[in-house]
Amino acid sequence: MKQLTAKQVEELLNENQSLNILDVREDDEVASGMIPTAKHIPLGQVESRMGELEKSKEYIMVCRSGGRSGQAAQFLENQGFDVINMTGGMMSWEGPTE
């Protein structure tokens, strides 16, 4: 599984890279802030909502610490999606949130 650190993702955003970020945390967790432009699909809904995602795009998976996003990334990778896990999750995120 491909991985990026929170700092690497922040640097890509600062370079105005067009990123597809998927936040798999629960509703109460994202209420405290998400990475700007991130799409929210809780981990438990990833399988039923993967029709909202495009296999032609690369997705960066995010959660609180990197564990759940790793599970989601593994699942989506097995379904043929191009995914990257953001290690350290939002606990390591120092960039802006919305």
MARPABA-798405 format. One record per atom (N, C-alpha, C, O): residue number from 1; residue in three letters; atom name; x, y, z. Coordinates in pm, 1 decimal, padded with zeros to 6 digits. Example, Ala and Ser with C-alpha at 12.3 -4.5 7.8 and 13.67 -1.06 7.14 Angstrom:
MARPABA-798405
+-----+-----+------+----------+----------+----------+
:   n : res : atom :        x :        y :        z :
+-----+-----+------+----------+----------+----------+
:   1 : ALA :    N :  01319.0 : -00569.0 :  00780.0 :
:   1 : ALA :   CA :  01230.0 : -00450.0 :  00780.0 :
:   1 : ALA :    C :  01320.0 : -00330.0 :  00780.0 :
:   1 : ALA :    O :  01423.6 : -00331.9 :  00846.5 :
:   2 : SER :    N :  01285.0 : -00225.0 :  00708.0 :
:   2 : SER :   CA :  01367.0 : -00106.0 :  00714.0 :
:   2 : SER :    C :  01290.0 :  00003.0 :  00787.0 :
:   2 : SER :    O :  01340.9 :  00113.8 :  00803.9 :
+-----+-----+------+----------+----------+----------+
//
This chain:
MARPABA-798405
+-----+-----+------+----------+----------+----------+
:   n : res : atom :        x :        y :        z :
+-----+-----+------+----------+----------+----------+
:   1 : MET :    N :  00083.4 : -00118.2 :  00000.0 :
:   1 : MET :   CA :  00000.0 :  00000.0 :  00000.0 :
:   1 : MET :    C :  00087.9 :  00124.6 :  00000.0 :
:   1 : MET :    O :  00183.9 :  00134.6 :  00076.4 :
:   2 : LYS :    N :  00053.7 :  00217.9 : -00085.9 :
:   2 : LYS :   CA :  00128.7 :  00343.3 : -00090.8 :
:   2 : LYS :    C :  00092.0 :  00429.1 :  00029.9 :
:   2 : LYS :    O : -00020.8 :  00424.9 :  00078.9 :
:   3 : GLN :    N :  00189.5 :  00506.9 :  00076.9 :
:   3 : GLN :   CA :  00166.8 :  00591.6 :  00193.4 :
:   3 : GLN :    C :  00231.1 :  00728.3 :  00173.1 :
:   3 : GLN :    O :  00332.1 :  00742.0 :  00104.1 :
:   4 : LEU :    N :  00170.6 :  00827.9 :  00234.5 :
:   4 : LEU :   CA :  00227.0 :  00962.4 :  00242.8 :
:   4 : LEU :    C :  00212.0 :  01007.8 :  00387.5 :
:   4 : LEU :    O :  00118.0 :  00966.7 :  00455.6 :
:   5 : THR :    N :  00302.6 :  01091.4 :  00434.9 :
:   5 : THR :   CA :  00286.2 :  01150.0 :  00566.8 :
:   5 : THR :    C :  00190.8 :  01268.3 :  00556.7 :
:   5 : THR :    O :  00164.9 :  01319.4 :  00447.8 :
:   6 : ALA :    N :  00139.1 :  01310.9 :  00671.0 :
:   6 : ALA :   CA :  00052.0 :  01428.1 :  00673.9 :
:   6 : ALA :    C :  00125.6 :  01549.3 :  00617.5 :
:   6 : ALA :    O :  00066.3 :  01630.3 :  00546.4 :
:   7 : LYS :    N :  00253.7 :  01562.0 :  00648.7 :
:   7 : LYS :   CA :  00333.0 :  01675.5 :  00599.7 :
:   7 : LYS :    C :  00344.2 :  01671.8 :  00446.9 :
:   7 : LYS :    O :  00335.6 :  01775.9 :  00381.8 :
:   8 : GLN :    N :  00363.2 :  01552.5 :  00389.7 :
:   8 : GLN :   CA :  00372.6 :  01541.1 :  00243.7 :
:   8 : GLN :    C :  00240.7 :  01580.8 :  00177.2 :
:   8 : GLN :    O :  00240.9 :  01647.4 :  00073.7 :
:   9 : VAL :    N :  00129.1 :  01540.5 :  00236.1 :
:   9 : VAL :   CA : -00001.9 :  01577.5 :  00181.1 :
:   9 : VAL :    C : -00019.9 :  01728.5 :  00189.4 :
:   9 : VAL :    O : -00067.5 :  01790.8 :  00094.5 :
:  10 : GLU :    N :  00018.1 :  01787.8 :  00302.8 :
:  10 : GLU :   CA :  00008.5 :  01933.1 :  00319.6 :
:  10 : GLU :    C :  00093.3 :  02005.0 :  00214.3 :
:  10 : GLU :    O :  00049.5 :  02104.8 :  00157.0 :
:  11 : GLU :    N :  00214.2 :  01954.7 :  00188.9 :
:  11 : GLU :   CA :  00300.8 :  02016.8 :  00087.9 :
:  11 : GLU :    C :  00238.7 :  02008.8 : -00050.6 :
:  11 : GLU :    O :  00247.0 :  02104.7 : -00127.4 :
:  12 : LEU :    N :  00176.5 :  01895.6 : -00084.2 :
:  12 : LEU :   CA :  00109.9 :  01882.4 : -00215.0 :
:  12 : LEU :    C : -00004.1 :  01983.6 : -00227.5 :
:  12 : LEU :    O : -00021.6 :  02045.2 : -00332.6 :
:  13 : LEU :    N : -00081.7 :  02000.3 : -00119.7 :
:  13 : LEU :   CA : -00189.8 :  02099.2 : -00122.0 :
:  13 : LEU :    C : -00134.2 :  02240.9 : -00136.2 :
:  13 : LEU :    O : -00191.5 :  02323.3 : -00207.5 :
:  14 : ASN :    N : -00023.3 :  02269.3 : -00068.9 :
:  14 : ASN :   CA :  00039.2 :  02402.0 : -00077.6 :
:  14 : ASN :    C :  00091.6 :  02430.4 : -00217.8 :
:  14 : ASN :    O :  00104.9 :  02546.2 : -00257.4 :
:  15 : GLU :    N :  00121.6 :  02323.7 : -00293.3 :
:  15 : GLU :   CA :  00167.1 :  02338.5 : -00431.9 :
:  15 : GLU :    C :  00049.0 :  02342.1 : -00528.9 :
:  15 : GLU :    O :  00066.2 :  02332.7 : -00650.5 :
:  16 : ASN :    N : -00072.7 :  02356.0 : -00472.0 :
:  16 : ASN :   CA : -00196.3 :  02360.5 : -00550.4 :
:  16 : ASN :    C : -00218.6 :  02235.2 : -00633.3 :
:  16 : ASN :    O : -00279.1 :  02240.7 : -00740.4 :
:  17 : GLN :    N : -00169.3 :  02121.5 : -00583.1 :
:  17 : GLN :   CA : -00197.0 :  01994.0 : -00648.2 :
:  17 : GLN :    C : -00345.2 :  01962.1 : -00629.4 :
:  17 : GLN :    O : -00401.6 :  01988.0 : -00523.1 :
:  18 : SER :    N : -00407.0 :  01906.6 : -00731.1 :
:  18 : SER :   CA : -00546.3 :  01865.0 : -00720.8 :
:  18 : SER :    C : -00549.1 :  01725.5 : -00657.3 :
:  18 : SER :    O : -00513.7 :  01626.6 : -00721.5 :
:  19 : LEU :    N : -00591.3 :  01718.8 : -00531.3 :
:  19 : LEU :   CA : -00590.9 :  01592.1 : -00458.3 :
:  19 : LEU :    C : -00733.2 :  01547.7 : -00428.3 :
:  19 : LEU :    O : -00821.1 :  01630.0 : -00403.0 :
:  20 : ASN :    N : -00754.5 :  01418.1 : -00431.2 :
:  20 : ASN :   CA : -00881.7 :  01359.4 : -00391.5 :
:  20 : ASN :    C : -00860.7 :  01296.6 : -00254.7 :
:  20 : ASN :    O : -00805.6 :  01187.1 : -00243.1 :
:  21 : ILE :    N : -00905.4 :  01366.8 : -00151.4 :
:  21 : ILE :   CA : -00884.6 :  01322.1 : -00014.6 :
:  21 : ILE :    C : -01015.6 :  01265.3 :  00037.7 :
:  21 : ILE :    O : -01120.7 :  01328.4 :  00026.3 :
:  22 : LEU :    N : -01008.6 :  01146.5 :  00094.9 :
:  22 : LEU :   CA : -01126.4 :  01079.6 :  00147.9 :
:  22 : LEU :    C : -01108.3 :  01059.5 :  00297.9 :
:  22 : LEU :    O : -01020.8 :  00984.2 :  00340.7 :
:  23 : ASP :    N : -01190.7 :  01126.6 :  00377.5 :
:  23 : ASP :   CA : -01183.8 :  01119.9 :  00523.5 :
:  23 : ASP :    C : -01282.5 :  01013.5 :  00571.0 :
:  23 : ASP :    O : -01402.9 :  01026.6 :  00548.9 :
:  24 : VAL :    N : -01232.5 :  00907.8 :  00636.1 :
:  24 : VAL :   CA : -01317.2 :  00796.3 :  00677.6 :
:  24 : VAL :    C : -01349.7 :  00799.0 :  00827.6 :
:  24 : VAL :    O : -01393.1 :  00698.2 :  00883.3 :
:  25 : ARG :    N : -01328.8 :  00913.3 :  00892.5 :
:  25 : ARG :   CA : -01362.0 :  00924.9 :  01034.6 :
:  25 : ARG :    C : -01514.0 :  00934.0 :  01052.8 :
:  25 : ARG :    O : -01588.1 :  00953.3 :  00956.3 :
:  26 : GLU :    N : -01558.6 :  00919.8 :  01176.4 :
:  26 : GLU :   CA : -01701.0 :  00929.3 :  01208.3 :
:  26 : GLU :    C : -01745.0 :  01075.6 :  01210.0 :
:  26 : GLU :    O : -01662.3 :  01166.6 :  01216.3 :
:  27 : ASP :    N : -01877.0 :  01096.7 :  01204.2 :
:  27 : ASP :   CA : -01933.1 :  01231.7 :  01197.4 :
:  27 : ASP :    C : -01883.8 :  01322.1 :  01310.0 :
:  27 : ASP :    O : -01848.0 :  01437.3 :  01285.6 :
:  28 : ASP :    N : -01881.7 :  01270.4 :  01433.8 :
:  28 : ASP :   CA : -01839.5 :  01353.8 :  01546.3 :
:  28 : ASP :    C : -01692.2 :  01391.6 :  01536.4 :
:  28 : ASP :    O : -01652.0 :  01495.9 :  01587.9 :
:  29 : GLU :    N : -01611.1 :  01308.6 :  01471.0 :
:  29 : GLU :   CA : -01469.1 :  01339.7 :  01455.7 :
:  29 : GLU :    C : -01447.0 :  01448.4 :  01351.0 :
:  29 : GLU :    O : -01364.9 :  01537.8 :  01371.2 :
:  30 : VAL :    N : -01519.3 :  01441.9 :  01239.5 :
:  30 : VAL :   CA : -01499.6 :  01542.8 :  01135.1 :
:  30 : VAL :    C : -01558.1 :  01677.8 :  01176.3 :
:  30 : VAL :    O : -01523.4 :  01780.7 :  01118.3 :
:  31 : ALA :    N : -01646.8 :  01677.7 :  01276.3 :
:  31 : ALA :   CA : -01703.4 :  01803.6 :  01325.0 :
:  31 : ALA :    C : -01594.6 :  01894.3 :  01380.9 :
:  31 : ALA :    O : -01611.0 :  02016.3 :  01384.4 :
:  32 : SER :    N : -01483.3 :  01835.2 :  01424.8 :
:  32 : SER :   CA : -01373.7 :  01915.2 :  01479.7 :
:  32 : SER :    C : -01281.1 :  01967.9 :  01370.3 :
:  32 : SER :    O : -01184.9 :  02038.6 :  01400.2 :
:  33 : GLY :    N : -01308.7 :  01934.5 :  01243.9 :
:  33 : GLY :   CA : -01230.9 :  01988.6 :  01133.1 :
:  33 : GLY :    C : -01182.2 :  01882.0 :  01038.0 :
:  33 : GLY :    O : -01141.5 :  01773.0 :  01078.3 :
:  34 : MET :    N : -01187.5 :  01916.3 :  00909.9 :
:  34 : MET :   CA : -01140.3 :  01826.9 :  00803.8 :
:  34 : MET :    C : -01040.4 :  01902.6 :  00717.0 :
:  34 : MET :    O : -01037.0 :  02025.6 :  00717.3 :
:  35 : ILE :    N : -00959.8 :  01828.0 :  00643.4 :
:  35 : ILE :   CA : -00869.8 :  01889.3 :  00545.9 :
:  35 : ILE :    C : -00957.4 :  01953.1 :  00438.6 :
:  35 : ILE :    O : -01049.6 :  01888.5 :  00388.6 :
:  36 : PRO :    N : -00930.6 :  02079.1 :  00402.1 :
:  36 : PRO :   CA : -01010.6 :  02142.8 :  00297.5 :
:  36 : PRO :    C : -01014.2 :  02056.0 :  00171.1 :
:  36 : PRO :    O : -00913.1 :  01996.4 :  00133.8 :
:  37 : THR :    N : -01126.4 :  02049.0 :  00107.6 :
:  37 : THR :   CA : -01155.5 :  01972.6 : -00015.1 :
:  37 : THR :    C : -01176.4 :  01823.9 :  00010.0 :
:  37 : THR :    O : -01208.3 :  01751.1 : -00084.0 :
:  38 : ALA :    N : -01159.6 :  01775.8 :  00133.1 :
:  38 : ALA :   CA : -01177.8 :  01632.6 :  00160.6 :
:  38 : ALA :    C : -01325.0 :  01593.9 :  00148.4 :
:  38 : ALA :    O : -01414.7 :  01672.8 :  00178.4 :
:  39 : LYS :    N : -01347.1 :  01471.5 :  00104.0 :
:  39 : LYS :   CA : -01481.3 :  01413.5 :  00098.0 :
:  39 : LYS :    C : -01494.3 :  01322.3 :  00218.9 :
:  39 : LYS :    O : -01401.6 :  01248.1 :  00251.3 :
:  40 : HIS :    N : -01609.5 :  01327.5 :  00286.1 :
:  40 : HIS :   CA : -01630.1 :  01247.4 :  00406.7 :
:  40 : HIS :    C : -01718.6 :  01127.0 :  00377.2 :
:  40 : HIS :    O : -01834.1 :  01141.8 :  00337.4 :
:  41 : ILE :    N : -01663.4 :  01008.0 :  00396.9 :
:  41 : ILE :   CA : -01740.1 :  00883.8 :  00394.0 :
:  41 : ILE :    C : -01690.0 :  00801.1 :  00512.6 :
:  41 : ILE :    O : -01577.8 :  00750.5 :  00508.8 :
:  42 : PRO :    N : -01771.3 :  00786.4 :  00618.2 :
:  42 : PRO :   CA : -01727.3 :  00707.2 :  00734.1 :
:  42 : PRO :    C : -01686.6 :  00566.2 :  00691.8 :
:  42 : PRO :    O : -01742.6 :  00510.4 :  00597.4 :
:  43 : LEU :    N : -01589.8 :  00509.5 :  00761.5 :
:  43 : LEU :   CA : -01535.8 :  00378.5 :  00727.0 :
:  43 : LEU :    C : -01645.2 :  00274.1 :  00705.8 :
:  43 : LEU :    O : -01638.5 :  00195.8 :  00611.1 :
:  44 : GLY :    N : -01746.0 :  00272.6 :  00793.7 :
:  44 : GLY :   CA : -01852.0 :  00174.3 :  00783.9 :
:  44 : GLY :    C : -01938.1 :  00187.3 :  00659.3 :
:  44 : GLY :    O : -02014.5 :  00096.4 :  00626.8 :
:  45 : GLN :    N : -01926.1 :  00301.2 :  00588.6 :
:  45 : GLN :   CA : -02006.3 :  00324.2 :  00468.7 :
:  45 : GLN :    C : -01924.8 :  00314.5 :  00339.4 :
:  45 : GLN :    O : -01980.7 :  00327.5 :  00230.5 :
:  46 : VAL :    N : -01795.5 :  00292.3 :  00350.0 :
:  46 : VAL :   CA : -01709.2 :  00291.3 :  00231.0 :
:  46 : VAL :    C : -01757.0 :  00188.6 :  00128.6 :
:  46 : VAL :    O : -01767.4 :  00219.8 :  00009.9 :
:  47 : GLU :    N : -01786.0 :  00067.6 :  00173.0 :
:  47 : GLU :   CA : -01827.2 : -00036.6 :  00078.1 :
:  47 : GLU :    C : -01957.4 :  00000.7 :  00008.1 :
:  47 : GLU :    O : -01968.1 : -00014.7 : -00113.6 :
:  48 : SER :    N : -02056.6 :  00049.4 :  00082.6 :
:  48 : SER :   CA : -02185.6 :  00080.9 :  00021.5 :
:  48 : SER :    C : -02183.0 :  00208.8 : -00060.9 :
:  48 : SER :    O : -02269.8 :  00228.8 : -00145.9 :
:  49 : ARG :    N : -02085.2 :  00295.9 : -00037.6 :
:  49 : ARG :   CA : -02079.2 :  00423.6 : -00110.0 :
:  49 : ARG :    C : -01964.5 :  00432.1 : -00210.7 :
:  49 : ARG :    O : -01939.5 :  00539.2 : -00266.0 :
:  50 : MET :    N : -01893.9 :  00320.1 : -00235.5 :
:  50 : MET :   CA : -01779.7 :  00329.0 : -00325.9 :
:  50 : MET :    C : -01823.0 :  00364.7 : -00468.8 :
:  50 : MET :    O : -01738.5 :  00399.9 : -00551.1 :
:  51 : GLY :    N : -01951.8 :  00356.4 : -00499.2 :
:  51 : GLY :   CA : -02002.1 :  00400.5 : -00628.1 :
:  51 : GLY :    C : -01986.5 :  00550.3 : -00648.8 :
:  51 : GLY :    O : -01994.0 :  00598.5 : -00761.8 :
:  52 : GLU :    N : -01964.9 :  00624.4 : -00540.2 :
:  52 : GLU :   CA : -01943.1 :  00769.1 : -00547.3 :
:  52 : GLU :    C : -01799.1 :  00802.2 : -00588.7 :
:  52 : GLU :    O : -01766.6 :  00917.3 : -00617.8 :
:  53 : LEU :    N : -01714.2 :  00699.8 : -00590.8 :
:  53 : LEU :   CA : -01572.7 :  00719.5 : -00622.8 :
:  53 : LEU :    C : -01545.4 :  00674.4 : -00766.2 :
:  53 : LEU :    O : -01617.7 :  00591.4 : -00821.3 :
:  54 : GLU :    N : -01440.1 :  00730.4 : -00825.4 :
:  54 : GLU :   CA : -01403.1 :  00695.0 : -00962.2 :
:  54 : GLU :    C : -01270.7 :  00620.2 : -00962.7 :
:  54 : GLU :    O : -01173.0 :  00664.6 : -00902.5 :
:  55 : LYS :    N : -01268.1 :  00506.3 : -01031.1 :
:  55 : LYS :   CA : -01146.0 :  00425.9 : -01035.1 :
:  55 : LYS :    C : -01034.7 :  00493.9 : -01113.9 :
:  55 : LYS :    O : -00918.5 :  00454.7 : -01103.6 :
:  56 : SER :    N : -01069.3 :  00595.6 : -01192.6 :
:  56 : SER :   CA : -00968.5 :  00666.7 : -01271.8 :
:  56 : SER :    C : -00892.6 :  00769.5 : -01187.4 :
:  56 : SER :    O : -00793.8 :  00826.4 : -01233.8 :
:  57 : LYS :    N : -00937.6 :  00793.6 : -01064.3 :
:  57 : LYS :   CA : -00874.1 :  00893.0 : -00977.3 :
:  57 : LYS :    C : -00795.1 :  00824.4 : -00867.0 :
:  57 : LYS :    O : -00822.4 :  00710.4 : -00829.7 :
:  58 : GLU :    N : -00696.2 :  00897.1 : -00815.9 :
:  58 : GLU :   CA : -00617.5 :  00851.4 : -00702.3 :
:  58 : GLU :    C : -00674.8 :  00916.5 : -00576.3 :
:  58 : GLU :    O : -00702.7 :  01036.4 : -00575.3 :
:  59 : TYR :    N : -00692.1 :  00837.9 : -00471.1 :
:  59 : TYR :   CA : -00749.0 :  00888.1 : -00346.6 :
:  59 : TYR :    C : -00648.9 :  00877.2 : -00232.9 :
:  59 : TYR :    O : -00577.9 :  00777.6 : -00219.3 :
:  60 : ILE :    N : -00644.9 :  00983.2 : -00150.9 :
:  60 : ILE :   CA : -00563.8 :  00982.4 : -00029.8 :
:  60 : ILE :    C : -00660.0 :  00960.1 :  00086.1 :
:  60 : ILE :    O : -00751.6 :  01039.1 :  00108.7 :
:  61 : MET :    N : -00637.6 :  00851.5 :  00158.9 :
:  61 : MET :   CA : -00726.2 :  00812.1 :  00267.5 :
:  61 : MET :    C : -00678.7 :  00871.9 :  00399.5 :
:  61 : MET :    O : -00559.6 :  00869.0 :  00430.6 :
:  62 : VAL :    N : -00774.2 :  00927.0 :  00478.2 :
:  62 : VAL :   CA : -00741.8 :  00994.8 :  00603.5 :
:  62 : VAL :    C : -00835.6 :  00948.0 :  00714.7 :
:  62 : VAL :    O : -00955.2 :  00929.5 :  00692.1 :
:  63 : CYS :    N : -00780.9 :  00929.1 :  00834.5 :
:  63 : CYS :   CA : -00862.3 :  00906.7 :  00954.4 :
:  63 : CYS :    C : -00793.6 :  00978.3 :  01070.4 :
:  63 : CYS :    O : -00715.6 :  01071.1 :  01048.6 :
:  64 : ARG :    N : -00822.1 :  00935.6 :  01193.2 :
:  64 : ARG :   CA : -00763.5 :  01004.3 :  01308.8 :
:  64 : ARG :    C : -00614.8 :  00976.2 :  01322.2 :
:  64 : ARG :    O : -00535.4 :  01067.9 :  01343.1 :
:  65 : SER :    N : -00576.0 :  00845.7 :  01309.8 :
:  65 : SER :   CA : -00435.6 :  00811.7 :  01333.5 :
:  65 : SER :    C : -00369.3 :  00733.7 :  01220.4 :
:  65 : SER :    O : -00247.8 :  00713.8 :  01222.6 :
:  66 : GLY :    N : -00447.0 :  00689.2 :  01121.4 :
:  66 : GLY :   CA : -00390.6 :  00613.8 :  01009.7 :
:  66 : GLY :    C : -00434.7 :  00469.4 :  01003.1 :
:  66 : GLY :    O : -00411.4 :  00402.8 :  00902.2 :
:  67 : GLY :    N : -00498.5 :  00418.6 :  01109.1 :
:  67 : GLY :   CA : -00540.8 :  00278.6 :  01112.5 :
:  67 : GLY :    C : -00663.9 :  00250.4 :  01027.7 :
:  67 : GLY :    O : -00661.9 :  00163.1 :  00940.9 :
:  68 : ARG :    N : -00771.6 :  00325.1 :  01053.5 :
:  68 : ARG :   CA : -00894.8 :  00303.7 :  00976.7 :
:  68 : ARG :    C : -00876.5 :  00340.3 :  00830.0 :
:  68 : ARG :    O : -00930.8 :  00274.1 :  00741.5 :
:  69 : SER :    N : -00800.4 :  00445.2 :  00804.7 :
:  69 : SER :   CA : -00776.5 :  00482.8 :  00664.6 :
:  69 : SER :    C : -00695.4 :  00373.8 :  00595.4 :
:  69 : SER :    O : -00712.2 :  00350.9 :  00475.6 :
:  70 : GLY :    N : -00607.8 :  00306.5 :  00669.4 :
:  70 : GLY :   CA : -00533.3 :  00194.2 :  00613.4 :
:  70 : GLY :    C : -00626.1 :  00079.0 :  00577.1 :
:  70 : GLY :    O : -00608.4 :  00014.8 :  00473.6 :
:  71 : GLN :    N : -00726.0 :  00052.7 :  00662.9 :
:  71 : GLN :   CA : -00824.6 : -00051.7 :  00634.2 :
:  71 : GLN :    C : -00904.8 : -00015.2 :  00508.8 :
:  71 : GLN :    O : -00925.5 : -00098.5 :  00420.6 :
:  72 : ALA :    N : -00949.7 :  00111.0 :  00502.4 :
:  72 : ALA :   CA : -01027.6 :  00156.2 :  00387.2 :
:  72 : ALA :    C : -00943.1 :  00150.6 :  00260.1 :
:  72 : ALA :    O : -00991.6 :  00109.9 :  00154.5 :
:  73 : ALA :    N : -00816.9 :  00191.5 :  00270.7 :
:  73 : ALA :   CA : -00727.7 :  00188.9 :  00154.5 :
:  73 : ALA :    C : -00708.4 :  00046.2 :  00105.1 :
:  73 : ALA :    O : -00712.3 :  00020.8 : -00015.3 :
:  74 : GLN :    N : -00687.7 : -00046.8 :  00197.5 :
:  74 : GLN :   CA : -00669.1 : -00187.7 :  00160.4 :
:  74 : GLN :    C : -00793.6 : -00240.7 :  00090.7 :
:  74 : GLN :    O : -00783.5 : -00308.7 : -00011.5 :
:  75 : PHE :    N : -00911.1 : -00210.1 :  00145.4 :
:  75 : PHE :   CA : -01036.1 : -00255.5 :  00085.1 :
:  75 : PHE :    C : -01052.5 : -00199.2 : -00056.0 :
:  75 : PHE :    O : -01081.3 : -00273.4 : -00150.0 :
:  76 : LEU :    N : -01033.8 : -00066.4 : -00070.6 :
:  76 : LEU :   CA : -01052.8 : -00003.1 : -00201.5 :
:  76 : LEU :    C : -00947.9 : -00050.2 : -00301.4 :
:  76 : LEU :    O : -00977.8 : -00067.4 : -00419.6 :
:  77 : GLU :    N : -00825.9 : -00071.0 : -00254.9 :
:  77 : GLU :   CA : -00720.3 : -00122.1 : -00342.0 :
:  77 : GLU :    C : -00760.3 : -00260.2 : -00396.2 :
:  77 : GLU :    O : -00737.4 : -00290.4 : -00513.3 :
:  78 : ASN :    N : -00819.3 : -00342.7 : -00311.0 :
:  78 : ASN :   CA : -00865.6 : -00474.8 : -00353.6 :
:  78 : ASN :    C : -00980.5 : -00466.8 : -00453.7 :
:  78 : ASN :    O : -01005.7 : -00561.4 : -00528.4 :
:  79 : GLN :    N : -01050.0 : -00352.4 : -00454.5 :
:  79 : GLN :   CA : -01160.6 : -00332.0 : -00548.7 :
:  79 : GLN :    C : -01112.3 : -00265.0 : -00677.7 :
:  79 : GLN :    O : -01192.8 : -00236.0 : -00766.2 :
:  80 : GLY :    N : -00981.6 : -00240.4 : -00688.7 :
:  80 : GLY :   CA : -00926.0 : -00183.2 : -00810.4 :
:  80 : GLY :    C : -00904.3 : -00033.0 : -00807.8 :
:  80 : GLY :    O : -00875.8 :  00026.9 : -00911.5 :
:  81 : PHE :    N : -00917.4 :  00029.4 : -00690.4 :
:  81 : PHE :   CA : -00895.5 :  00173.6 : -00679.3 :
:  81 : PHE :    C : -00747.8 :  00202.7 : -00653.0 :
:  81 : PHE :    O : -00675.7 :  00119.9 : -00597.3 :
:  82 : ASP :    N : -00704.6 :  00321.5 : -00694.0 :
:  82 : ASP :   CA : -00568.3 :  00369.8 : -00671.9 :
:  82 : ASP :    C : -00571.8 :  00454.9 : -00545.0 :
:  82 : ASP :    O : -00625.4 :  00565.7 : -00546.6 :
:  83 : VAL :    N : -00515.8 :  00404.9 : -00436.3 :
:  83 : VAL :   CA : -00526.5 :  00472.5 : -00307.3 :
:  83 : VAL :    C : -00391.6 :  00487.1 : -00237.9 :
:  83 : VAL :    O : -00298.6 :  00409.7 : -00260.3 :
:  84 : ILE :    N : -00384.7 :  00588.8 : -00153.1 :
:  84 : ILE :   CA : -00266.4 :  00616.6 : -00071.1 :
:  84 : ILE :    C : -00316.9 :  00639.2 :  00070.9 :
:  84 : ILE :    O : -00415.6 :  00710.1 :  00090.5 :
:  85 : ASN :    N : -00251.5 :  00580.6 :  00169.5 :
:  85 : ASN :   CA : -00288.0 :  00603.4 :  00308.9 :
:  85 : ASN :    C : -00203.9 :  00717.8 :  00365.1 :
:  85 : ASN :    O : -00081.9 :  00720.2 :  00348.9 :
:  86 : MET :    N : -00271.2 :  00813.8 :  00432.2 :
:  86 : MET :   CA : -00198.6 :  00921.4 :  00499.4 :
:  86 : MET :    C : -00162.6 :  00872.6 :  00639.4 :
:  86 : MET :    O : -00248.5 :  00862.8 :  00727.1 :
:  87 : THR :    N : -00034.5 :  00842.1 :  00659.1 :
:  87 : THR :   CA :  00011.1 :  00790.0 :  00787.9 :
:  87 : THR :    C :  00003.0 :  00898.2 :  00895.5 :
:  87 : THR :    O :  00025.6 :  01016.2 :  00868.6 :
:  88 : GLY :    N : -00028.9 :  00856.6 :  01015.7 :
:  88 : GLY :   CA : -00038.9 :  00951.5 :  01127.3 :
:  88 : GLY :    C : -00174.0 :  01018.2 :  01136.9 :
:  88 : GLY :    O : -00209.1 :  01071.7 :  01242.1 :
:  89 : GLY :    N : -00250.5 :  01016.2 :  01029.2 :
:  89 : GLY :   CA : -00385.2 :  01071.8 :  01028.7 :
:  89 : GLY :    C : -00392.4 :  01217.0 :  01072.4 :
:  89 : GLY :    O : -00294.2 :  01291.1 :  01066.9 :
:  90 : MET :    N : -00512.5 :  01255.6 :  01116.2 :
:  90 : MET :   CA : -00534.7 :  01394.9 :  01155.7 :
:  90 : MET :    C : -00458.8 :  01430.8 :  01283.1 :
:  90 : MET :    O : -00439.7 :  01549.0 :  01311.8 :
:  91 : MET :    N : -00415.4 :  01331.2 :  01359.6 :
:  91 : MET :   CA : -00333.8 :  01360.7 :  01477.7 :
:  91 : MET :    C : -00200.0 :  01421.2 :  01436.4 :
:  91 : MET :    O : -00137.2 :  01492.4 :  01514.7 :
:  92 : SER :    N : -00156.1 :  01393.2 :  01313.3 :
:  92 : SER :   CA : -00029.4 :  01447.1 :  01263.6 :
:  92 : SER :    C : -00049.3 :  01568.7 :  01174.0 :
:  92 : SER :    O :  00048.1 :  01632.2 :  01133.6 :
:  93 : TRP :    N : -00172.6 :  01601.7 :  01142.7 :
:  93 : TRP :   CA : -00203.8 :  01710.7 :  01049.1 :
:  93 : TRP :    C : -00180.2 :  01845.0 :  01114.3 :
:  93 : TRP :    O : -00235.3 :  01873.5 :  01220.7 :
:  94 : GLU :    N : -00097.6 :  01928.6 :  01050.6 :
:  94 : GLU :   CA : -00070.6 :  02062.4 :  01102.4 :
:  94 : GLU :    C : -00122.0 :  02170.5 :  01008.5 :
:  94 : GLU :    O : -00111.1 :  02289.6 :  01037.7 :
:  95 : GLY :    N : -00178.2 :  02128.4 :  00895.6 :
:  95 : GLY :   CA : -00227.2 :  02223.0 :  00796.7 :
:  95 : GLY :    C : -00364.3 :  02276.6 :  00832.6 :
:  95 : GLY :    O : -00416.0 :  02249.5 :  00941.0 :
:  96 : PRO :    N : -00423.7 :  02353.1 :  00740.8 :
:  96 : PRO :   CA : -00555.2 :  02413.1 :  00766.3 :
:  96 : PRO :    C : -00665.6 :  02308.0 :  00768.9 :
:  96 : PRO :    O : -00654.4 :  02201.6 :  00708.1 :
:  97 : THR :    N : -00771.1 :  02340.6 :  00840.4 :
:  97 : THR :   CA : -00891.6 :  02255.9 :  00841.8 :
:  97 : THR :    C : -01011.9 :  02344.8 :  00814.9 :
:  97 : THR :    O : -01007.1 :  02466.8 :  00830.2 :
:  98 : GLU :    N : -01118.4 :  02280.2 :  00774.7 :
:  98 : GLU :   CA : -01243.1 :  02356.4 :  00753.9 :
:  98 : GLU :    C : -01355.0 :  02294.3 :  00832.1 :
:  98 : GLU :    O : -01467.8 :  02343.3 :  00828.0 :
+-----+-----+------+----------+----------+----------+
//
